[in-house]
Amino acid sequence: DNIPEKIITDPIKYNQILVNLVANAIHSTESGTIKILVSSRINLDQKFELITTIEDSSNGIEKDKLDEIVNIDLNNGLVKSKITTNVLHVLICKELLKLMDGNLYAKSEVGKGSKFSFCLTLKKVNYKVNENEIVESENPLEPNISNKPKLLLVEDNPISRKVEKKL
C-alpha cells in the first residue's frame, strides 16, 4: 500500500536484477517456495527507498560462502574460487546496482533458505488530479543515471583479463 503508483527508475536494469536473482533462487530451490516481496520506506535523509526481496526455501548457503559471493571483487583480479552461474548473476546485479546507486544485501541460513534484497533510492512522481484526469506534476524528478558508458567484462583467464584491461 505504501508504494506509489509511479516511480522513476531504469526498468531494464531493474528487471535484469530481478531476473538474475530469481534465476538463482530457482536454480538452488529443488522444492518449496520462492517469494518476491516489494516494500518501501523513507530513509533517514527523507528519501524514498524501494526494497525488493527474493526469498527462497532452498538449502541455504554457508556464511563464508555467502560472504565470498556477495563481496567478490573482480576489479582487483583476486578470485579465490570458480565463478559459477549463480556468482555471475550476483556480480551482474552488483554492477547494475552500482550504476543505479543501489545496494545488494544477502542473508542465508543453512537448511532454511536464502534471502537476497536490493534497495534503490528513487524519486516519486507527484500527481495532481484535475476533474476526470490525472496529470503528472510539472517538475518530475529525473533518475540518477550516469551518462558515462560502462562495460562489464567477465573473463576467467588471468592473462586474458590483463590484456583486456590494457585494451
N, C-alpha and C positions, 0 to 999 in steps of 0.2 A: 504493500500500500504506500510505502514512503519513497517509491522510485517514480520519478517524473515520467510523463508520457513521452517526452522528447529530450534527448541529451545530444551533445555534440562530441563525437569521437571518430576515430578511424574504424569503420565497420569491418574492413577487410582484415586489418591487423587483429582486431578483437575476435573475429570469427576464427582466424588461424590459431590464435592462442587457445581458444575454446576447443577447437577440433583436435589439436595436439594433445591437450590434457585429457580429453575424453577418450582419445585413441589409446593413450597409456592406461587409463582405467579399464577399458575393455580388454586390452591385451593381458593385464595382470589379474583380472577377475574371472575365474573359471565359472563360478556360480555365485549368486547373491544379487546385490543391487549396486547401481551407480546412480547417484543423485547429483543434479546440477542445481545449486542454490544461488540466488542473486539477491543481494541486500544492499543497502546504502546507509551512509551515516554522514554527519557533518563533523569534520576533524577539528582539532584544536585551533587551527588557523581559520576556522569558519568556512572551509572549502568542502564542496560536495565530493564524496568518495563512493564509487561503485565497487562492490566486492563480489566477485564471482568465485564460487567454490565448487570443485568437483570432488565428490566423496564416494569412495568405493568400499566394498566389503571383501577386498582381496586378502591375501595372507599377510599383507603389510610389508614394510621394508625396515631392516635393522637400522638403528640410529646412525651408525658410522657410514653405512652405505647411502642413506638418505642425505646426510651432510655432504658426502662426496658428490652426489648427483646435483644437489642444489647449489653448491659452492664451486663447482668446477669452472675453471677459467682457461679457455683455450688461448687467450692472448699471451700468456706467459710461456706457452709451449710445454708446460709440465702436466701431462695427463698420466695419472697413475694406473688407470685401468682401461680396458677396451670400451670404446664408445658404442653402446647398444642403441637400438632404435629408440627405446624409452629415454635414454640420456640425451640423444639428439633432439627429441621432441622438447625436452625441458630446456636445452640450450637455445633452441629457436624461440621458445616462449620468453626466455630471459632477454634475448636480444630485441625482440619485438616490444617487450615491456620497457626496456631501456629507451627505445625510440618514443614511447608514449609516456615517459616519466612515471611508470608504474613499478610495482613490486610484486615478487612471487614469494609465497610462503608455503611451507610443506610441513605436515605432521603425519606420523605413521606409527602404528602400534602393531607389532608382530602378532598375527592371529586375529586382529580386529579390523584391519583396513588402513587405507591412506586417505589423506585429505590435502589436495593442492588448491590454494587460493591465490587469486591475483587481485590487486587493488589499483584502481585508476582514479586519479583526481580529475574530475570533469567539471564542466560548466553546464548548468541547466539553462534551457531556453525558456524565458518567461513568456507567458501568453496574456493577451488582452482579449476579452470577449466583447464583440460588437454585435448586438442583437442576435442574429442566427449564424454567425460565423466566428471562427477562432482565428485570430491574426497573431503572427509572431511579433514579439517586441521589436522596436525599431533598431535596437543595438544588440543583436545576439552576439555572444562572445565566441571567438574562434578557438578551435582546439590548439593545443601547444604541439605543433608538428614542425619538426626541423626540416628545412629545405635542403640541407646538406645530403648529398647522395650517400647511401650506405650499401655495404656488401657483406653478406655472411658467407664465408668460405669454410667448408669443412673438409679437412684433409688429414688422414691418419698417418701418412708417411712424413716423418720429421724433416727430411731433406726437401721433399716437395713443398712442405709448409714454408721453409726458408726461402725457396725460390719464388713462391707465390707472394710472399710478403715483400720481397725486393721488387717484384713486378708492380 
